[in-house]
Amino acid sequence: MLSAARPRAKHKRCAVFTLHVGNTHTKLIGWQDRGAPDWLAWKTDGPPPRDLAAIFEAHGTHAAPVVLCGVVPEYKETLAALLFKLGREARVFRKDLTPRIDIVPRPPERVGDDRIAGALGALALDATRPWVIVDVGTAMTINAVTPARGTRPPRFEGGLIVPGTMASLLALSEFTAQLPLLERLPVTGWPHSTFIGRSTKEAMLLGVYKAQIAAAVALAKGQMRELGPRARVALTGGGASDAGFLIEFLEAFPPGKVIPYAELIHLGLYTVWKAAQRNTL
C-alpha cells in the first residue's frame, strides 16, 4: 500500500497516478513503467488521507500528473480542487483526456466513467477481440466492447446494470417488514449448506450471494453469444476479489475464457494517459 515513507531507491518513481472515485471506495494507484506497484484506498464518503501530499512526494516525480475519474461528481470535484491546491496536475478522464472509443448508448455522457475505463482496460489486455467486462461492486455492471476495425475506433456497445450484493441486502431490509438489516457478506463463517439457509440471516446471505453469481454468469454468457466465439470475459471489482465468487464464476466457463484483473478501471485510465503521451511527443 502507498504510504508517506519514501520508496526504496531500487524502485523507480511513479510517472503518473490514477485516481478512481467509486460509489463506496476511492482508490489511488501509482504507476511505474512496469505496471501498477502500489495503491491506497479510502471510503468515498470520508475525507481524503491527510498525508496525500506526502504520498505524492514520496512515490511520484514532481511532474507526475493524476488521472482522475469517478461516478460521484461532487467528490470528484472535491478531489480535483484538492489536487490543484497540492500543486498536482489533474487530468480528468473524458474531459482533459479523451479516449479513442465510440460510445453507442445515448446520451454518451450519461455512461459512467468506470464502465468506459473498464472497457479500455479490457482492450489493453487484448485489443484484437471483443470483451465482456463484469465489474462487481456496489452495482454490478456487465458491459460489451468490440475492437477497432481499420480506421474505426473500438466501440463501447453498452451493457447491463444490476444491484450489487450490498444494495440487494439493503433493499431486502428496506422494502420488507420483517427482514433484518445486513450490511455485509461474511468474510468467514459461511453456512455449511450451499443452497439452503437454516435461518433468516443465512437465507438472505446465501440468496443474495448465489443470485449475484448466477446473474453475473448468465448475463456474461448472453453477451458472449452476441459478440461471437472470440469474446472473452474480464472480471474485476471489489466483489470479484472474493475467493468464493471468483472460483464459482471461473468454474462456469471453459478454461481461458475469463481473465480476472482487479484494477481494470485503473489500467484503462493508465492506457489513455499513455496514448496521450505518445500523441504529444
QUICORWO-V576007 format. One record per pair of residues at least 24 apart in sequence whose C-alpha atoms are under 7 Angstrom apart, sorted by sequence separation. I is the first residue (numbers start at 1). J is the second residue. D is the distance in whole Angstrom. If there is no record, write none. Layout:
<<I | J | D> <I | J | D>>
This chain:
<<65 | 89 | 5> <66 | 90 | 5> <67 | 91 | 5> <68 | 92 | 5> <69 | 93 | 5> <139 | 163 | 5> <140 | 164 | 5> <233 | 257 | 6> <234 | 258 | 6> <235 | 259 | 6> <236 | 260 | 6> <65 | 90 | 6> <66 | 91 | 6> <67 | 92 | 6> <68 | 93 | 6> <138 | 163 | 7> <139 | 164 | 4> <232 | 257 | 5> <233 | 258 | 5> <234 | 259 | 5> <235 | 260 | 5> <236 | 261 | 5> <237 | 262 | 6> <65 | 91 | 7> <67 | 93 | 7> <119 | 145 | 6> <138 | 164 | 5> <232 | 258 | 6> <233 | 259 | 6> <234 | 260 | 6> <235 | 261 | 6> <236 | 262 | 5> <137 | 164 | 6> <234 | 261 | 7> <236 | 263 | 7> <136 | 164 | 7> <138 | 166 | 6> <236 | 264 | 6> <138 | 167 | 6> <213 | 245 | 7> <217 | 249 | 7> <53 | 86 | 6> <217 | 252 | 7> <2 | 38 | 6> <213 | 249 | 7> <1 | 38 | 5> <2 | 39 | 5> <1 | 39 | 5> <2 | 40 | 5> <1 | 40 | 6> <168 | 208 | 7> <71 | 112 | 6> <71 | 113 | 6> <70 | 113 | 6> <165 | 208 | 6> <69 | 113 | 6> <70 | 114 | 7> <165 | 209 | 7> <14 | 59 | 6> <15 | 60 | 6> <13 | 59 | 6> <14 | 60 | 4> <15 | 61 | 6> <4 | 51 | 7> <13 | 60 | 5> <14 | 61 | 6> <19 | 66 | 7> <165 | 212 | 7> <13 | 61 | 6> <16 | 64 | 5> <17 | 65 | 6> <18 | 66 | 6> <19 | 67 | 6> <20 | 68 | 6> <21 | 69 | 6> <22 | 70 | 6> <23 | 71 | 7> <15 | 64 | 5> <16 | 65 | 5> <17 | 66 | 5> <18 | 67 | 5> <19 | 68 | 5> <20 | 69 | 5> <21 | 70 | 4> <22 | 71 | 6> <23 | 72 | 6> <4 | 54 | 5> <16 | 66 | 6> <17 | 67 | 6> <18 | 68 | 6> <19 | 69 | 6> <20 | 70 | 5> <21 | 71 | 6> <22 | 72 | 7> <4 | 55 | 4> <7 | 58 | 7> <21 | 72 | 7> <102 | 153 | 6> <104 | 155 | 7> <3 | 55 | 6> <6 | 58 | 5> <7 | 59 | 6> <101 | 153 | 5> <102 | 154 | 6> <103 | 155 | 6> <104 | 156 | 6> <105 | 157 | 7> <2 | 55 | 7> <5 | 58 | 6> <6 | 59 | 7> <100 | 153 | 6> <101 | 154 | 5> <102 | 155 | 5> <103 | 156 | 5> <104 | 157 | 5> <105 | 158 | 6> <4 | 58 | 6> <101 | 155 | 6> <102 | 156 | 6> <103 | 157 | 7> <104 | 158 | 7> <21 | 76 | 7> <101 | 156 | 7> <142 | 220 | 7> <144 | 223 | 7> <132 | 220 | 6> <132 | 223 | 7> <132 | 224 | 7> <130 | 227 | 6> <130 | 230 | 7> <131 | 231 | 5> <132 | 232 | 6> <133 | 233 | 6> <134 | 234 | 6> <135 | 235 | 6> <136 | 236 | 6> <137 | 237 | 6> <129 | 230 | 6> <130 | 231 | 5> <131 | 232 | 5> <132 | 233 | 5> <133 | 234 | 5> <134 | 235 | 5> <135 | 236 | 5> <136 | 237 | 5> <137 | 238 | 6> <129 | 231 | 6> <130 | 232 | 7> <131 | 233 | 6> <132 | 234 | 6> <133 | 235 | 6> <134 | 236 | 6> <135 | 237 | 5> <136 | 238 | 6> <137 | 239 | 5> <131 | 234 | 7> <136 | 239 | 5> <136 | 240 | 5> <122 | 234 | 6> <24 | 138 | 7> <23 | 138 | 7> <122 | 264 | 7> <121 | 264 | 5> <121 | 265 | 6> <118 | 264 | 5> <121 | 267 | 5> <118 | 265 | 4> <121 | 268 | 4> <124 | 271 | 7> <117 | 265 | 5> <120 | 268 | 5> <118 | 268 | 6> <114 | 265 | 6> <117 | 268 | 5> <117 | 269 | 6> <99 | 272 | 6> <67 | 269 | 7> <18 | 266 | 6> <18 | 269 | 7> <18 | 270 | 7>>
